[in-house]
Amino acid sequence: MLVSYNWLKDYVNIDGVTAEELAEKITRSGIEVETVEVLNEGIQGVVIGHVVEREQHPNADKLNKCLVDVGDEEPVQIICGASNVDKGQKVAVAKVGAVLPGNFKIKRAKLRGEESNGMICSLQEIGISSKLVAKDFSEGIFVFPNDVAVGEDALEYLNRNDKVLELGLTPNRSDCLSMLGVAYEVAAILGKEVQWPEATYTANSESASDYISVRVDAEADNPLYVAKVIKNVKIGPSPLWMQSRLMAAGIRPHNNVVDITNYILLEYGQPLHAFDYDRLGSKEVVVRRAHQDEKIITLDDAERKLSQEHLVITNGVEPIALAGVMGGANSEVQSDTTTILLESAYFNGVTVRRASKEHGLRSEASARFEKGIDPNRTHQAAERAAALMAKYAGGEVVGGSVEVNTLNVEPAVVTTTVEKINSVLGTSIAAAEVKAIFTKLQFEVSEDNNTFTVTVPTRRGDITIEEDLVEEVARLYGYDNIPTTLPISAATPGVLTPYQAKRRKVRSYLEGSGLLQNITYSLTSEGRAKQFALEEGKAIRLAMPMSEERSTLRLSLVPHLLEVLQHNIARSLPANAVYEIGSVFIGQENDVLPLEKERLAGALTGLWEQHPWQGEKKAVDFFVAKGILEGMFAMLGLKERISYRRAEKDGLHPGRTAEILLNGESVGFLGQLHPEKLNELDLPETYVFELSLTSLLKEEIAEISYDAIPRFPSIGRDIALVVDRSTAAGELEQEIKAAGGALLKEVQVFDVYEGDKIDASKKSVAFALRYYHPEHTLTDEEVTKVHNKVLQVVEEKFNAVLRS
């Protein structure tokens, strides 16, 4: 809701309170003011000018040479390109030295050889959005009424010396979707009274019932319908003050009659609709549900097919409006309209919302009906609109009105006590102060032994239970005045659990290693659901899937990460190392809910490193992926508990796949996609991994301990062991570490050789061993003793021999 600060002054005395101060007070009372827009911000030097003469520019077909009186001693010459500029007009002129939006400064200039001393402005050029400018002036300059004074501030006549408060309303506060509703809120905050607008006029001696009859066949959808007739209206522009207020509220002016209905919508929160009585086609209005496949052409010239769920206003034969949403083109007010049938009604919000949603017609009227309007303003709004049409459209109001009224709305009566209020709020507010707050809200209240019985006006349909009254007291008492206390049970601040902290460390590590996090769908196709799964389980299919591609709960994260790689590669994106932490769903028998388990998965392809200047490139391979995981295991303190063994898995390369073991138990896999899978997915060489994150993060680890940096030199020995080709290097490494004892600190594989220099059934695995002692320099005898033990163990367990 956009609220004009100057307009609000019509209803409540806010003198002495700036727009910014008022915004702060409203926000602190529970309705957020999102922005305060200064309409004339950055604009100066724009005055009313009178075009004394206009002639064609001698050197340009599309320019006009105008002599304009701007209130100075002599008229000034201004070159103007607007097609609608003409002699005798009152226009907005930016004088030399003026500043327009965007810090655009007006200077003397020559246009095609003719001097120009200023600029004749359109509304858009002084900061008004083009969508709010009336059609007559949307492609040219704005022309003021003739009664404005030359030389005066043009922005003041346009009411641009104003500030607009944008309220961020929650659905329950529909009462503030009107200026009067906001006025009640502001009056309660400031302790002021609300001044209602006048709605007086002199009706003629005729009766509206002679012109129209009303029948409502759908009383549940429309319990109240009021029709008034205004004759002899003259369609024209609405007063400038009304146009400017509508534009400040985000509504485009049209003509005096339509603008008045929109003005009342903003003022009272009651949507109205004006029909051209002579185009109605009959002397009756029938409100009913639409017939199936019945059609109506609405004001936007779109033909719409209706259903029996939609409520329509008809002339007894055909629809003339979609109730609460939009009028029909067949009864639109036009320039030759002379008699107005004015509709003011209370429509069921659910019915209006259904029609609005199904036809994609979200209007100011439908928004208010959906959220709920005050039924007690339906008559008042009609009377106020009739008075304005008599005053500003020259209309003659026909006596009385025609209505159907089966609405029975009684104000809500809610009780509460001082004890309840103070108990909930933790305050000690006195009974007199509570009563004063209800009085400020203009609620009827009676007190009996600290018990308040409150009669809530119908404009506040959001207040129905005792807790709503407590909230009203809290708002007006001031949230800042409510004492701050900590819950008794809150002895310690909230912290991450060890599991959550480790998960964050894993994310941070992987992103620091160059992988990008992804979040993919938990749903996949039935054919891909079990691909790359760590454990067997029943695939759970949805009862009503969106599509076959999203029909089954996943058992692995890898298939979706491969989709991400495909997407990136197809768009030449370089981000081809991705990971995801998410859940998989392991189905169980007998309709038991599936087990939800957290997994970590990754996929890498393409170049891992690239240094164009040095001409260096490093492609992703098995050991890049393995190195990333080993770094993560070390960060989690699990490096010594992790081991690898050769594995075969569907979709992965049989010679480049490893099963990952934690304390000897399988927790995941790492491998290269099988060439057939790569061809199927049209991917380059790709490596994937998936781990049971729950198993990794729940593993208990000892407190971190540190070894001192060695002060004494170490001794290195390299050995090349010839073993059977089937012997895993990891198994050799484990036995070497175990045999080396405390002196052997580092063991690394640095070469594997298979070739014609050794037996075809053998391979050579070379290790670099490093020995040191923390307290003294090792002797050759000490190292030789341990080293010989290492060689003995590998010979006994693997038949390994030193390669000569």
C-alpha positions in Angstrom: 0.0 0.0 0.0 1.4 3.4 -1.1 0.4 6.2 1.3 0.7 9.8 0.4 1.9 11.9 3.4 0.0 15.0 2.2 -3.2 13.0 1.4 -3.1 11.4 4.9 -3.4 14.9 6.4 -7.0 15.1 5.2 -8.0 12.5 7.7 -5.7 12.9 10.7 -3.6 15.7 12.1 0.0 14.8 11.6 1.5 18.3 11.8 4.8 18.3 13.6 5.6 14.7 12.6 7.7 14.3 9.5 7.2 11.5 7.0 10.3 9.8 8.2 9.3 10.0 11.9 5.9 8.7 11.0 7.4 5.8 9.1 9.5 4.9 12.1 6.4 5.0 14.5 4.3 2.9 12.1 7.1 0.3 11.8 7.5 0.1 15.5 3.8 -0.5 15.9 3.9 -3.6 13.8 3.4 -2.5 10.2 6.7 -2.3 8.3 7.2 0.8 6.2 9.6 -0.4 3.5 10.5 2.9 2.0 9.8 6.6 2.1 9.9 8.0 -1.4 10.5 11.7 -1.9 8.6 12.5 -5.1 10.4 15.7 -5.9 13.9 14.5 -4.9 16.6 16.1 -7.0 14.2 18.3 -8.9 14.3 22.1 -8.8 13.5 25.1 -11.0 10.4 23.7 -12.7 7.6 26.4 -13.0 4.3 26.9 -14.7 4.7 28.5 -18.1 2.2 29.9 -20.6 2.9 29.3 -24.3 2.3 32.7 -25.9 3.3 31.8 -29.4 4.2 28.6 -31.3 5.5 28.3 -34.8 7.4 25.7 -36.8 11.1 25.6 -36.4 12.6 27.0 -39.6 15.3 24.3 -39.9 13.5 21.2 -38.5 10.2 19.5 -39.3 9.7 17.9 -35.9 10.7 20.9 -33.7 8.5 23.8 -32.5 9.7 27.3 -31.7 7.8 28.5 -28.7 7.6 31.8 -26.9 6.9 31.0 -23.3 5.9 33.3 -20.3 7.5 31.8 -17.2 6.7 34.7 -14.9 9.8 36.7 -15.6 10.0 40.2 -17.0 10.2 38.9 -20.6 9.0 35.7 -22.3 11.7 33.2 -23.2 12.2 31.2 -26.4 12.2 27.5 -26.0 12.6 24.8 -28.7 10.2 21.9 -28.1 9.9 18.6 -29.9 6.5 17.6 -28.4 3.9 17.1 -31.1 1.0 18.3 -28.8 2.5 21.6 -27.7 0.4 24.6 -28.9 -0.3 28.2 -28.3 -2.3 29.1 -25.2 -1.3 26.1 -23.1 -0.2 26.1 -19.5 2.8 23.8 -19.3 5.7 22.7 -17.0 8.9 24.5 -17.8 12.4 23.7 -16.6 14.1 27.1 -16.6 17.8 27.6 -17.3 19.6 26.3 -14.2 16.9 23.9 -13.3 17.8 20.3 -12.3 15.7 17.3 -13.4 15.9 13.7 -12.2 19.3 12.0 -12.7 21.0 15.4 -12.0 20.2 16.6 -15.5 20.9 20.3 -15.6 19.2 22.6 -18.0 21.4 25.0 -19.9 21.0 27.5 -22.7 21.5 25.8 -26.0 21.1 26.2 -29.8 19.0 23.6 -31.6 19.3 23.7 -35.4 20.5 27.3 -35.2 17.7 28.6 -32.9 18.3 29.5 -29.2 16.5 27.6 -26.5 16.3 28.9 -22.9 14.8 26.0 -21.0 12.7 22.9 -21.6 9.0 22.3 -21.8 8.6 19.1 -19.8 6.5 15.9 -20.0 5.5 14.2 -16.8 8.1 11.5 -17.4 10.8 14.1 -17.5 9.9 15.3 -14.0 10.1 11.8 -12.5 6.6 10.3 -13.0 6.7 6.7 -14.3 5.4 6.4 -17.8 2.9 3.7 -16.8 1.2 6.3 -14.5 0.8 9.0 -17.1 -2.7 9.4 -18.6 -2.9 8.3 -22.2 -3.6 11.9 -23.4 -0.1 12.9 -22.2 1.8 9.7 -22.6 3.6 10.8 -25.8 4.0 14.5 -25.2 4.1 17.3 -22.7 1.6 17.7 -19.9 -1.0 20.5 -20.2 -2.3 22.1 -17.0 -5.8 23.5 -16.5 -6.1 27.1 -17.5 -6.7 28.3 -13.9 -3.1 27.7 -12.8 -0.9 30.7 -12.1 2.1 31.4 -14.4 5.5 31.3 -12.7 4.4 29.2 -9.7 6.1 25.9 -8.7 4.8 23.3 -11.1 5.6 20.5 -8.7 3.4 22.0 -6.1 0.4 22.0 -8.5 1.2 18.3 -9.4 1.5 17.5 -5.6 5.0 16.3 -6.2 6.1 18.1 -3.0 5.1 15.0 -1.2 6.5 11.9 0.3 5.0 8.4 -0.2 5.2 5.7 2.5 5.2 2.1 1.2 3.6 -0.2 3.7 4.6 -3.9 3.7 1.2 -5.3 4.8 0.7 -8.8 6.0 -2.6 -10.5 4.8 -4.3 -10.0 8.1 -4.0 -6.2 8.0 -6.3 -5.6 5.0 -7.8 -2.8 7.0 -4.8 -0.7 6.0 -5.4 -1.2 2.3 -7.2 2.2 2.4 -6.3 5.7 3.4 -9.0 5.7 6.1 -7.6 2.4 7.5 -4.1 3.9 7.6 -5.6 7.0 9.2 -7.1 4.9 12.0 -3.7 3.3 12.6 -1.8 6.6 12.7 -4.5 8.2 14.9 -4.1 5.3 17.4 -0.3 5.7 17.4 -0.4 9.5 17.8 -3.5 9.7 20.0 -5.5 11.7 17.5 -9.0 11.6 16.0 -10.0 10.5 12.5 -11.7 13.1 10.3 -14.0 11.4 7.8 -14.5 12.9 4.3 -17.7 14.7 3.4 -20.3 12.8 1.2 -23.0 15.4 0.8 -25.0 16.1 -2.4 -28.5 17.1 -3.4 -30.4 14.3 -5.2 -33.1 14.9 -7.7 -36.8 13.9 -7.1 -36.5 10.8 -9.2 -36.0 7.3 -7.8 -33.2 4.9 -8.8 -35.7 2.1 -8.8 -37.3 3.6 -11.9 -34.0 3.2 -13.7 -32.8 -0.2 -12.5 -33.7 -3.3 -10.6 -31.3 -5.7 -8.9 -31.6 -9.5 -8.4 -29.0 -11.6 -6.8 -29.2 -15.3 -7.5 -25.9 -16.2 -5.7 -26.5 -14.7 -2.3 -23.6 -16.6 -0.7 -21.2 -15.1 -3.2 -22.8 -11.6 -3.1 -24.8 -10.9 0.1 -24.8 -7.1 -0.5 -25.2 -5.2 -3.8 -25.9 -1.4 -3.9 -26.7 0.4 -7.2 -26.9 4.1 -7.7 -27.7 6.2 -10.8 -26.0 9.5 -11.7 -27.3 11.2 -14.9 -26.1 14.0 -17.1 -22.4 13.5 -16.4 -19.8 15.1 -18.6 -16.8 12.8 -19.2 -13.5 14.7 -19.0 -10.3 14.8 -17.0 -10.5 14.6 -13.3 -9.2 17.4 -11.1 -5.4 17.8 -11.0 -5.3 17.1 -7.3 -7.1 13.8 -7.8 -4.9 12.7 -10.7 -1.8 13.4 -8.7 -3.0 11.5 -5.7 -3.8 8.5 -7.9 -0.4 8.6 -9.5 1.3 8.8 -6.1 -0.6 5.7 -5.1 0.4 3.9 -8.3 -2.8 4.2 -10.3 -3.0 5.7 -13.8 -5.6 8.5 -14.3 -8.3 7.9 -17.1 -11.3 10.2 -16.8 -13.3 11.9 -14.0 -15.7 9.0 -13.5 -13.2 6.1 -13.5 -10.8 8.2 -11.4 -13.4 8.8 -8.8 -14.1 5.0 -8.5 -10.4 4.4 -8.1 -10.1 7.3 -5.6 -12.8 5.8 -3.4 -11.1 2.4 -3.6 -8.0 4.0 -2.2 -9.9 6.2 0.3 -12.4 3.7 1.7 -10.9 0.4 0.6 -14.2 -0.4 -1.1 -13.9 -1.3 -4.8 -16.6 0.3 -7.0 -17.5 -0.1 -10.7 -19.1 2.4 -13.0 -21.2 1.1 -15.9 -22.5 3.1 -18.9 -26.2 2.9 -18.2 -27.2 3.4 -21.8 -24.9 0.6 -22.9 -26.2 -1.8 -20.3 -28.8 -3.3 -22.7 -31.6 -3.6 -20.1 -33.0 -2.0 -16.9 -32.0 -4.9 -14.7 -28.9 -6.2 -13.0 -28.7 -9.9 -12.2 -25.8 -11.3 -10.2 -25.3 -15.1 -10.7 -22.8 -17.8 -11.3 -21.6 -18.0 -14.9 -22.9 -20.7 -17.2 -20.3 -23.3 -18.2 -18.2 -22.0 -21.2 -20.0 -18.6 -21.2 -17.9 -15.8 -22.6 -17.2 -12.2 -21.7 -14.9 -9.6 -23.3 -13.3 -7.7 -20.4 -12.0 -4.1 -20.4 -8.6 -5.3 -21.6 -10.3 -6.5 -24.8 -9.6 -10.1 -24.0 -12.3 -12.7 -24.5 -12.5 -15.0 -21.5 -14.2 -18.3 -21.1 -16.1 -18.7 -17.8 -17.1 -21.6 -15.7 -19.7 -22.3 -13.1 -17.2 -21.3 -10.4 -17.2 -17.7 -11.5 -19.5 -14.9 -10.3 -20.7 -12.5 -13.0 -22.8 -9.3 -13.1 -25.3 -9.5 -16.0 -27.9 -7.4 -17.6 -30.3 -10.4 -17.3 -29.0 -11.9 -20.5 -25.2 -11.6 -20.9 -22.3 -10.8 -18.5 -21.3 -7.2 -18.2 -18.6 -7.7 -15.5 -16.6 -10.5 -13.8 -17.6 -9.7 -10.2 -14.9 -8.1 -8.1 -12.2 -8.5 -10.8 -12.9 -6.5 -14.0 -15.7 -5.0 -15.9 -16.9 -5.9 -19.4 -16.1 -4.0 -22.6 -19.8 -3.9 -23.5 -20.7 -1.5 -20.7 -17.5 0.5 -20.4 -17.6 4.2 -19.6 -16.6 6.2 -22.7 -16.3 9.8 -23.8 -19.9 10.0 -24.8 -21.3 8.4 -21.6 -24.0 10.6 -19.9 -25.6 8.2 -17.4 -23.7 6.1 -14.8 -24.8 3.0 -13.0 -22.6 2.9 -10.0 -22.0 -0.5 -8.3 -20.8 -0.9 -4.7 -20.9 -4.5 -3.5 -19.6 -7.0 -1.0 -18.3 -10.2 -2.8 -17.1 -13.4 -1.3 -13.3 -13.3 -1.2 -12.8 -17.0 -2.2 -15.0 -16.6 -5.3 -13.2 -13.5 -6.4 -9.8 -15.1 -5.8 -10.7 -18.1 -7.9 -11.7 -16.0 -10.8 -8.7 -13.7 -10.5 -6.3 -16.6 -10.4 -7.8 -18.6 -13.2 -7.9 -15.6 -15.6 -4.6 -14.1 -14.5 -6.3 -10.8 -13.6 -4.8 -9.4 -10.4 -6.3 -6.0 -9.8 -6.5 -3.5 -6.9 -10.2 -4.5 -6.5 -9.7 -8.2 -6.5 -6.8 -7.9 -3.9 -9.1 -6.1 -1.5 -12.0 -8.5 -1.9 -9.7 -11.5 -1.4 -8.3 -10.1 1.8 -11.6 -8.8 3.1 -13.3 -5.4 3.1 -15.4 -3.6 5.7 -19.0 -4.3 4.8 -20.1 -1.3 6.7 -18.4 1.0 4.2 -20.2 -0.4 1.1 -23.0 2.2 1.4 -20.7 5.0 2.6 -18.4 4.5 -0.4 -21.3 4.7 -2.9 -22.6 7.9 -1.4 -19.1 9.5 -1.4 -18.6 8.5 -5.0 -22.0 9.9 -6.0 -21.1 13.2 -4.3 -17.8 13.5 -6.1 -19.4 12.7 -9.5 -21.9 15.4 -8.9 -19.1 17.8 -8.1 -16.5 16.9 -10.6 -18.4 15.4 -13.5 -21.4 17.7 -13.3 -23.7 14.7 -12.6 -27.2 14.7 -11.2 -27.7 12.0 -8.6 -30.9 10.2 -8.9 -32.7 9.8 -5.5 -32.1 6.7 -3.4 -30.4 3.5 -4.4 -31.4 0.0 -5.3 -29.9 -2.8 -3.2 -30.1 -6.4 -2.2 -28.9 -7.0 1.3 -28.9 -10.4 3.0 -25.6 -9.7 4.8 -25.6 -10.2 8.5 -22.3 -9.0 10.0 -22.0 -8.3 13.6 -18.9 -6.8 15.3 -16.8 -9.3 17.1 -16.9 -9.2 20.9 -13.8 -10.4 22.6 -12.8 -10.4 26.3 -9.5 -10.3 28.0 -8.0 -9.4 31.4 -5.1 -7.3 32.7 -3.6 -10.5 34.2 -3.7 -12.3 30.8 -2.1 -9.3 29.0 0.7 -8.9 31.5 1.3 -12.6 31.8 1.8 -13.0 28.0 3.8 -9.8 27.6 5.8 -10.0 30.8 4.8 -6.4 31.7 2.9 -4.7 34.5 0.6 -2.4 32.5 -2.1 -0.8 34.5 -5.8 -1.4 33.7 -6.3 2.3 32.9 -3.5 2.2 30.4 -4.9 -0.9 28.7 -8.3 0.8 28.4 -6.7 3.9 27.0 -5.0 1.8 24.3 -8.4 0.2 23.2 -9.9 3.7 23.2 -7.1 5.0 21.0 -7.9 2.2 18.6 -11.5 3.4 18.6 -12.8 0.1 19.9 -15.8 0.1 22.2 -14.6 -1.2 25.6 -16.2 -1.8 29.0 -14.3 -2.8 32.1 -15.5 -4.9 35.0 -13.0 -5.9 37.7 -9.9 -5.7 35.4 -11.8 -7.7 32.7 -12.3 -5.9 29.4 -15.1 -6.6 27.0 -14.1 -5.2 23.6 -16.5 -4.7 20.7 -14.2 -4.7 17.6 -15.3 -2.6 14.6 -15.9 -4.5 11.4 -13.0 -2.7 9.7 -10.7 -4.9 11.9 -11.7 -8.4 10.8 -8.4 -9.7 11.9 -9.3 -9.5 15.6 -11.3 -12.5 16.7 -9.7 -14.0 19.8 -8.2 -12.9 23.1 -4.6 -13.2 21.9 -5.4 -10.6 19.1 -6.3 -8.1 21.8 -3.0 -8.8 23.6 -1.2 -8.1 20.4 -3.0 -4.8 20.0 -2.0 -3.8 23.5 1.7 -4.8 22.8 1.8 -2.8 19.5 0.4 0.4 21.0 2.2 0.0 24.3 5.4 -0.3 22.3 7.5 -3.4 21.6 10.6 -1.4 22.8 8.9 -1.0 26.2 8.4 -4.7 26.8 11.2 -5.9 29.1 13.9 -8.2 27.7 14.4 -11.5 29.6 16.2 -14.7 28.8 14.3 -18.0 29.1 15.1 -19.7 32.3 16.2 -22.8 30.5 18.7 -20.9 28.3 21.7 -21.5 30.5 24.1 -21.9 27.5 24.1 -20.4 24.1 23.2 -22.6 21.1 26.2 -24.2 19.3 26.7 -26.6 16.4 26.7 -30.2 17.2 30.1 -32.0 16.6 28.4 -33.6 13.5 27.3 -30.2 12.1 30.7 -28.7 12.8 32.5 -31.5 10.9 30.0 -31.2 8.0 30.9 -27.5 7.7 34.6 -28.3 7.7 34.0 -30.8 4.9 32.2 -28.2 2.8 34.9 -25.6 3.5 37.7 -28.1 2.6 36.1 -29.2 -0.7 35.4 -25.7 -1.8 38.9 -24.7 -0.8 40.1 -27.6 -3.0 38.3 -26.2 -6.0 35.0 -28.1 -6.0 31.7 -26.2 -6.4 28.8 -27.2 -4.2 25.6 -28.3 -6.0 22.1 -29.0 -4.7 20.1 -31.3 -7.0 16.7 -32.9 -7.0 16.0 -35.8 -4.6 13.8 -37.2 -7.4 15.1 -39.0 -10.5 14.0 -41.5 -13.1 13.3 -45.1 -12.2 16.1 -46.3 -14.5 18.7 -44.1 -12.8 17.6 -44.4 -9.2 19.9 -47.3 -8.3 22.9 -46.4 -10.4 26.1 -46.1 -8.3 24.2 -46.8 -5.1 26.4 -47.7 -2.1 23.9 -50.2 -0.7 21.1 -52.3 -2.0 17.6 -51.0 -1.4 14.1 -50.7 -2.8 13.6 -47.7 -5.0 10.6 -45.6 -3.8 8.3 -44.4 -6.6 6.0 -41.4 -6.0 2.2 -42.0 -6.2 1.7 -38.9 -8.4 5.0 -37.9 -10.0 5.5 -34.6 -11.9 7.1 -36.6 -14.7 8.9 -39.8 -15.3 12.2 -38.0 -15.0 11.3 -37.1 -11.4 9.3 -40.1 -10.4 11.6 -42.0 -8.0 13.6 -41.1 -4.8 17.3 -41.4 -5.5 19.6 -44.0 -3.9 22.8 -42.2 -5.1 23.9 -38.6 -5.6 26.3 -39.3 -8.5 23.8 -39.5 -11.5 22.6 -35.9 -10.8 26.2 -34.6 -10.5 26.9 -36.2 -13.9 23.9 -34.2 -15.3 25.5 -31.0 -13.9 28.8 -31.8 -15.7 26.8 -32.4 -19.0 25.1 -29.1 -18.5 28.3 -27.2 -17.8 30.2 -28.8 -20.7 27.4 -28.1 -23.2 27.7 -24.4 -22.3 31.5 -24.3 -22.3 31.6 -23.6 -18.6 34.9 -24.3 -16.9 33.4 -25.3 -13.5 33.7 -29.1 -13.9 34.6 -30.2 -10.4 31.5 -30.4 -8.3 30.3 -32.0 -5.1 27.0 -32.4 -3.2 26.1 -33.3 0.4 22.5 -34.6 0.4 20.2 -37.4 1.3 19.5 -40.7 -0.4 16.4 -42.8 0.4 16.8 -46.6 1.0 13.4 -48.3 0.6 12.3 -51.0 3.0 9.8 -53.8 2.7 6.2 -53.9 4.0 5.5 -50.2 3.2 7.8 -49.0 6.0 9.1 -45.5 5.4 12.4 -45.4 3.7 15.7 -44.8 5.5 17.1 -41.3 4.8 21.0 -41.3 4.8 23.4 -38.5 4.2 25.9 -38.9 1.5 28.9 -37.0 0.1 29.5 -37.3 -3.7 31.7 -35.6 -6.2 32.4 -35.6 -9.9 35.5 -34.2 -11.7 36.5 -33.9 -15.4 38.6 -31.8 -17.7 41.6 -29.8 -16.7 42.4 -29.6 -13.0 45.2 -27.0 -13.3 46.1 -24.7 -16.2 48.9 -22.0 -16.4 48.7 -20.5 -19.9 51.8 -18.3 -19.3 54.0 -21.3 -18.5 52.1 -23.5 -21.0 51.4 -26.0 -18.2 48.3 -28.1 -18.0 47.2 -30.8 -15.6 44.2 -33.0 -16.4 42.1 -34.7 -13.7 43.1 -38.3 -13.1 42.5 -40.9 -10.5 45.2 -39.6 -8.2 43.8 -36.0 -8.2 40.5 -37.3 -7.0 42.1 -39.7 -4.5 44.4 -36.9 -3.2 41.4 -34.6 -2.5 39.7 -37.4 -0.5 42.9 -38.2 1.4 43.3 -34.5 2.3 39.7 -34.5 3.6 40.3 -37.7 5.7 43.5 -36.2 7.2 41.5 -33.0 8.0 38.9 -35.2 9.8 41.6 -37.1 11.7 40.7 -40.4 9.9 43.8 -40.8 7.6 45.2 -43.8 9.6 41.8 -45.5 9.6 41.2 -45.3 5.9 42.3 -47.9 3.4 41.6 -48.7 -0.2 41.1 -51.9 -2.2 40.4 -52.7 -5.8 36.7 -52.9 -6.7 34.4 -53.5 -9.6 31.2 -51.5 -9.8 28.6 -51.1 -12.6 29.3 -48.0 -14.6 32.9 -47.6 -13.5 36.2 -48.6 -15.1 37.2 -52.1 -13.7 40.9 -51.3 -13.4 40.5 -47.7 -12.0 38.0 -48.2 -9.2 38.7 -48.4 -5.5 36.5 -49.3 -2.6 37.1 -47.0 0.4 37.3 -48.7 3.8 37.0 -47.1 7.3 38.3 -49.5 9.9 38.0 -52.3 7.4 34.3 -51.5 6.7 33.2 -50.2 3.3 32.0 -46.5 3.4 32.2 -45.6 -0.3 34.0 -45.7 -3.6 36.2 -43.7 -6.0 36.6 -44.5 -9.7 36.7 -43.5 -13.3 33.5 -43.7 -15.3 33.5 -46.7 -17.7 34.2 -45.8 -21.3 30.8 -47.0 -22.4 29.2 -44.8 -19.8 31.3 -41.8 -21.0 30.0 -42.4 -24.5 26.4 -42.7 -23.3 26.7 -39.4 -21.5 29.0 -37.7 -24.0 31.5 -36.8 -21.3 35.3 -36.7 -21.4 37.3 -38.7 -18.9 35.4 -38.3 -15.6 36.1 -39.4 -12.0 33.4 -39.8 -9.3 33.2 -40.7 -5.7 30.5 -41.2 -3.1 30.9 -41.7 0.6 28.6 -42.4 3.6 29.0 -39.0 5.3 27.2 -40.3 8.4 29.8 -43.0 8.9 32.7 -40.6 8.5 31.4 -37.8 10.7 30.2 -40.0 13.5 33.6 -41.7 13.9 35.1 -40.9 17.2 38.6 -39.5 17.0 41.2 -38.8 19.6 42.1 -35.3 20.6 44.5 -33.7 18.2 48.2 -34.1 19.2 51.2 -32.6 17.7 54.8 -33.9 17.3 57.7 -31.5 17.7 59.6 -30.6 14.5 62.7 -33.0 14.4 65.8 -31.3 15.6 68.1 -34.1 14.3 68.7 -35.2 10.7 66.8 -38.0 9.1 68.0 -40.9 7.0 66.3 -41.9 3.8 66.4 -45.3 2.1 64.8 -46.2 -1.3 63.7 -49.8 -2.1 62.3 -51.3 -5.3 60.4 -54.5 -4.5 59.5 -57.0 -7.2 56.2 -58.7 -6.4 53.3 -60.4 -8.1 51.2 -58.1 -10.3 48.2 -58.9 -8.2 49.8 -57.5 -5.1 48.4 -54.1 -4.1 50.8 -51.3 -3.3 48.7 -50.2 -0.4 49.1 -53.6 1.2 52.8 -53.4 0.9 52.8 -49.9 2.4 50.8 -51.0 5.4 53.2 -53.9 6.2 56.3 -51.7 5.7 54.9 -49.1 8.2 54.0 -51.8 10.7 57.5 -53.3 10.5 59.3 -50.0 10.6 58.0 -49.2 14.0 58.6 -45.8 15.7 61.7 -44.9 13.7 60.0 -45.1 10.3 58.1 -41.8 9.9 57.3 -41.6 6.2 56.6 -44.2 3.4 55.8 -43.0 -0.1 55.4 -44.9 -3.4 57.3 -43.0 -6.1 57.5 -45.5 -9.0 55.7 -48.6 -10.4 57.4 -50.5 -13.3 56.0 -53.3 -15.5 58.0 -54.1 -18.6 60.4 -56.3 -20.4 63.2 -55.9 -17.8 61.3 -58.1 -15.3 59.0 -61.2 -15.5 55.6 -60.6 -17.2 53.8 -61.8 -14.0 55.7 -59.4 -11.8 55.9 -55.7 -11.2 58.3 -53.4 -9.4 57.0 -51.0 -6.7 59.5 -48.4 -5.5 59.1 -46.8 -2.0 60.9 -43.9 -0.4 61.4 -44.5 3.4 62.5 -41.9 5.9 63.8 -42.7 9.4 64.5 -40.3 12.2 64.6 -40.2 16.0 63.2 -37.2 18.0 66.0 -37.2 20.6 69.3 -38.0 18.8 71.0 -38.5 15.5 70.4 -42.0 14.1 73.4 -44.2 13.4 73.6 -46.5 10.3 73.5 -49.5 12.6 70.1 -48.4 14.1 68.6 -47.7 10.7 70.0 -50.9 9.1 68.5 -53.0 11.9 65.0 -51.6 11.3 65.4 -51.6 7.6 66.4 -55.2 7.4 63.3 -56.1 9.5 61.2 -54.3 6.9 62.8 -56.3 4.0 62.3 -59.5 5.9 58.6 -58.9 6.5 57.8 -58.1 2.9 59.8 -61.1 1.7 57.9 -63.4 4.1 54.4 -62.0 3.3 54.6 -61.1 -0.4 57.7 -63.1 -1.6 59.1 -59.7 -2.5 62.7 -59.4 -3.6 64.8 -56.3 -4.0 65.1 -55.3 -7.6 68.8 -55.2 -8.7 
